[in-house]
Amino acid sequence: MNEKKQRIIESGLKLFGKKGYGSTTTAEIAKDAQVSVGTLFNYYPTKQELVNKLYLYANRDYCEYAKNLNEKKDFKRGMIELWSRCIDYAMENQDTFRFLLIFRNSPVITEDTIKQINDESIFFEHVYNKFRKRNEVKIYYDLFSYIMFGCLIATLEFIEKNPDKDIAHIKEVSFDYLWDGVNP
C-alpha cells in the first residue's frame, strides 16, 4: 500500500472513530492525511466506500493479530491466549478498535463487506467448531462470538476506567467469567 493511501486509512480510522460517520467529512480526513480531497476520492469514490474499506482493513488487522497464534490442542489454553491478544490489540490500536466498535452494527456497512469479513474470518469458526464437536464448549459459534465481544468491551472499559489495576489479573478474571459461560 502506498504512503498516501496508508495516511488516508489512518486518518479515517482516527476521525470516524472519534466523531462517527455523520460528523466526519472527507475534507477533514484528507486534511488530516495531508492529501487533497481529489486524491482521497481517487482511492475511495464515496464516503460510504471509504468506511467499508476501512472496516475491511480494520477487521483484517484485528483478525491477523488475534489469529497469529499456534493452534492449541487444549481449547482453554488457546482461548486464554486469544483473549489476551484481543485485549492487547484493542489497547495498542485504540483508533482501529474504536472504529470497529462504532461501525460494528452500522447500516453504512454493506452486505458485501459483511460477507467478505465472514469469509475471511472463517478460520476462527472452524477452530471453535472442532472443539465443539468434542464437547469442549457448549454453545454454538455465533452466540459465542457475541458473548466474547461483549465481555471484551466490558473488560476494556474497566481497564480504561481503572488504570491503577493489574491488567494481567483483570485479563485472568474476565477470561474466567467468559469461560464459565461456554465450558460444559
VOGUBA-178990 format. One record per atom (N, C-alpha, C): x, y negated, z negated; residue in one letter. Coordinates in steps of 0.1 Angstrom, whole numbers, plus 2048, in hexadecimal, padded with zeros to 3 digits. Atoms other than C-alpha are relative to their C-alpha. Layout:
<pts>
XYZa ...
</pts>
This chain:
<pts>
80880C800m 800800800m 8097F4800m 7F780C7FFn 80E7DE809n 7FD7F77F4n 7FF80980Ce 8157C37EFe 7F37F77FFe 80C809800k 7F77AC7F9k 7F48087FBk 80C7F8803k 7DE7C87F7k 8018047F1k 7FF7FC80Eq 7EC7D37D5q 7FD7F47F7q 80480B809r 7E97B07C7r 7F17FD800r 80E802800i 7C57AE7D3i 7F980A7F7i 8057F6808i 7BE7CF7C2i 8017FC7F1i 7FD80380Ee 7CE7C47A1e 7F77F47FCe 80880C804s 7BC7A27A2s 7F1804800s 80E7FC800g 79A7B27ABg 7FD8087F3g 8037F980Dl 79D7CB78El 7FF7F77F4l 80080980Ck 7A67B0776k 7F47F67FFk 80B80A801l 78C796780l 7F2806800l 80D7F9801f 76F7AD787f 7FE8067F2f 8007FA80Dg 7787BF766g 7FD7F67F5g 80280A80Ak 77779E753k 7F37F9802k 80C8087FDk 75A78C764k 7F4807806k 80B7F97FAg 7457A6775g 7FF7FD80Fg 8028027F2y 7387A7799y 7FB7F2804y 80680C7FCg 72278979Ag 8087F37FDg 7F880C804s 73A771789s 80E7FF806s 7F28007FAt 75977A79Dt 7FE7FD80Ft 8008037F1t 75E76B7C0t 80C806806t 7F57FB7F8t 7747787DBt 80B7F5801t 7F780B800a 7847567DCa 8098007F3a 7F87FF80De 78F75A7B7e 80A80C801e 7F77F57FEi 79D77C7BFi 80C7FD809i 7F68047F6a 7B076F7DDa 80A7F77F9a 7F780A806k 7BE7527C9k 8098077F5k 7F87F980Ad 7C97697ACd 80A809806d 7F77F77F9a 7D97817C5a 80A7F9809a 7F78087F8q 7EA7647D7q 80080480Eq 8037FD7F2v 7DB76D7F8v 7F57F7805v 80B8087FBs 7C375A80Fs 7F38087FFs 80D7F9800v 79E76380Ev 7FF80880Dv 8007F97F3g 7A276D833g 80880D7FFg 7F87F4802t 7BD786829t 7F880A7F8t 8087F7808l 7A779580El 7F5806809l 80B7FB7F7f 78A798828f 80680980Bf 7FA7F77F6n 7A27A9841n 80180E7FAn 7FF7F3806y 7A77C5828y 7F28057FBy 80D7FC806y 7847C5818y 7F67F6806y 80980A7F9p 7697B582Fp 7F57FB7F7p 80B805809t 74F7B2813t 8048027F1t 7FE7FF80Ek 74F7AD7EEk 7FD80E7FBk 8057F3804q 73C7CE7E9q 80B80A805q 7F67F67FCe 7567E17FEe 80D7FF7F8e 7F4802809l 7727D27E9l 7FE8077F3l 8037FA80Dv 7617DD7C9v 800810801v 8007F27FEn 75C8007D7n 80E806802n 7F27FC7FEk 7808037E2k 8087FF7F3k 7FA80280Dl 78B7F67C0l 7FB80C7F7l 8067F5809y 7748107AFy 80780D804y 7F97F47FCl 78482C7C4l 80E8007FBl 7F2801805y 7A781F7BCy 8018037F1y 7FF7FF80Fa 7A081C797a 7FD80F7FCa 8037F2804n 79083F795n 80C809804n 7F57F77FCr 7AD84F7A8r 80C7FE7F7r 7F5803809d 7C683E792d 7FE8077F2d 8047FA80Cy 7B4849773y 80180F800y 8007F17FFc 7AF86D77Fc 80F805802c 7F27FC7FEe 7D487078Ae 8078007F3e 7F980280Dy 7E0864768y 7FB80C7F7y 8067F5809a 7C887C756a 80480E804a 7FE7F37FAk 7CE89976Dk 80E804800k 7F27FD800n 7F389776Bn 8058087F4n 7FD7F780Cl 7F58B3751l 80080E805l 8007F17FDn 7FC8D8752n 7F38067FCn 80C7F9804e 7DE8ED753e 80380A7F5e 7FE7F880Ck 7DB8FF732k 7F780C800k 8087F4801k 7D092272Bk 7F67FE7F4k 80880380Bd 7C191570Bd 7F97F3802d 80880B7FCf 7A58FD713f 8017F57F6f 80080B80Ak 7A68EA6F2k 80D7F9801k 7F48077FFr 7CB8E26F5r 8017F780Dr 8018087F4g 7C58D6719g 7F87F47FEg 80980B803m 7A88C170Dm 8077F57F7m 7F980A809i 7BD8B16F1i 80A7F8808i 7F78087F8e 7D78A770Ae 7F97F780Ae 8088087F7l 7BD89A723l 7FA7F47F8l 80680B808w 7AC886707w 80A7F57FDw 7F580A804s 7CD8766FCs 8037F880Ds 7FC8077F4r 7D586E720r 7F67F5805r 80B8097FCc 7B385E727c 8017F37F7c 7FF80C809i 7B7847708i 80C7F8803i 7F48087FDd 7DB83E711d 7FE7F880Dd 8038077F3y 7D0836735y 7F87F37FEy 80980B802a 7B481F729a 8087F57F9a 7F880A808m 7CC80D711m 80B7F9808m 7F58057F7e 7E880972Be 7FB7F980Ce 8068067F3n 7D17FF748n 7F37FA7FDn 80D806804q 7B77E9738q 7F87FA80Bq 8088067F5d 7AD7D6757d 7F980B808d 8057F57F7t 7A87F676Bt 7F58077F8t 80A7F8807f 79580874Ff 7F47F77FDf 80B809802r 77F7E9748r 7F880080Dr 8078007F3f 7777E876Df 7F780D802f 8077F37FFl 76D80D76Cl 7F38007F7l 80C800809l 75680774Fl 7F57F7805l 80A8097FBi 7457E975Ei 7F880580Di 8067FC7F3f 73F7F9780f 7FB80F800f 8037F2801r 73881D774r 7F2803804r 80E7FD7FCn 71281B779n 7FB7F4808n 80480C7F9s 7117FC78Fs 7FA80480Es 8067FE7F3p 6FA7FB7ADp 8097FC80Cp 7F78047F6v 7177EB7C0v 80880C806v 7F87F47FBi 72980D7C2i 7F7808808i 8097F97F6t 71C81F7E0t 80080F7FEt 8017F2801e 7118437E2e 80D807807e 7F47FA7FAd 72F84A7FAd 80C7FF7F6d 7F5801809t 74783D7E0t 7FF80A7F4t 8037F680Ai 7378537C5i 80380E804i 7FD7F37FBk 7398717DBk 80F803801k 7F27FF7FEq 75D86B7E3q 8078027F3q 7FA7FF80Ei 7668677BEi 7FD80E7FBi 8037F3804n 7538877B6n 80880B807n 7F87F67F9d 76589A7D1d 80F8007FCd 7F2801804e 78788D7C6e 8038057F2e 7FD7FC80Es 7828957A1s 7FA80E7FDs 8057F2802i 7758B97A7i 8098087F8i 7F67F9808f 7958C5797f 7FC8027F2f 8047FF80Ef 7888BD774f 7F48097FEf 80C7F8801e 7678CE77Ae 80480F802e 7FC7F27FEh 7788EE787h 8078057F3h 7F97FC80Cv 78F8F0769v 7F68027F4v 8097FF80By 7738E9751y 7F780D801y 8097F57FEn 75C903761n 80780E7FEn 7F97F4803k 77791D75Fk 8008047F2k 8017FD80Ef 77791A73Af 7F28027FBf 80E7FE804r 751918738r 7FC80F803r 8037F27FCk 74F93A74Ak 80580A7F5k 7FA7F880Ar 76594872Er 7F97FD7F2r 80880480Cn 74C939714n 8097F87F6n 7F7808809e 767921706e 7FA7F27FEe 80880D802v 74F90370Av 7F2804803v 80E7FC7FFk 72A903707k 7F77F7809k 8088097F8i 71D8E671Ci 8057FF80Fi 7FC8017F2y 71D8E1742y 8087F3802y 7F680A7FDy 7378CA752y 7FA7F2800y 80680E7FFd 7208AC75Ad 7FD7FA7F3d 80380580Dl 7148A9737l 80D7FD7F8l 7F3801807f 7378AE729f 8077F3804f 7F980C7FBs 74589273Fs 7FA7F37FBs 80780C806y 72B879733y 8037FF7F1y 7FD80080Fi 73188370Ei 80E7FC7FEi 7F2803802m 756881712m 8037F1803m 7FF80E7FCf 75485F723f 7FB7F77F5f 80580780Bg 73E852707g 8098007F4g 7F77FF80Cc 75585E6ECc 80D7F8803c 7F48087FCl 77284F6FFl 7FE7F17FEl 80380E802i 76282D700i 7FF7FC7F1i 80180280Ea 75982F6DBa 80E8007F9a 7F27FF806t 77D8396D2t 8087F4804t 7F880B7FBl 78C81D6E7l 7FB7F37F9l 80580C807e 7758036D7e 8048007F2e 7FC7FF80Ef 77E80F6B5f 80F7FC7FFf 7F2803800i 7A380D6BDi 8027F1802i 7FF80E7FDe 79F7EA6CBe 7FC7F77F4e 80580880Ck 78C7DE6ACk 8088037F3k 7F87FC80Cn 7A47EF694n 80F802804n 7F27FE7FBp 7C77E96A1p 80A8047F5p 7F77FC80Bd 7D67F067Fd 7FF80F7FDd 8027F2803k 7CA81467Fk 809809808k 7F77F77FAd 7DF832689d 7F980680Dd 8067FC7F3i 7D78396AEi 80080F801i 7FF7F27FFa 7E385D6ADa 7F58077F7a 80B7FA808h 7CB864690h 7F37FE806h 80D8037F9i 7AE8536A2i 7FE80A80Ci 8017F77F5k 7B58686C1k 7FC80E7FBk 8037F2806e 7B58886ABe 7F28017FBe 80E7FF806v 795880698v 7F57FF80Bv 80A8027F6s 7828746B7s 80080D809s 8007F47F8f 78D8936CAf 7F880B7F9f 8077F6808d 7818A96AEd 7F17FE801d 80E8037FFy 75F8986B0y 7FB80580Ey 8037FC7F2l 75E89E6D6l 80080F800l 7FE7F27FFw 76A8C26D2w 7F48077F9w 80B7FA807d 74F8CA6B8d 7F3800809d 80C8007F7g 7358C16D3g 80080A80Bg 7FF7F77F4v 7428D86EEv 80480E7FCv 7FB7F3804n 7518F56DBn 7F58097FCn 80B7F7803p 73A9136D9p 8018057F1p 
</pts>
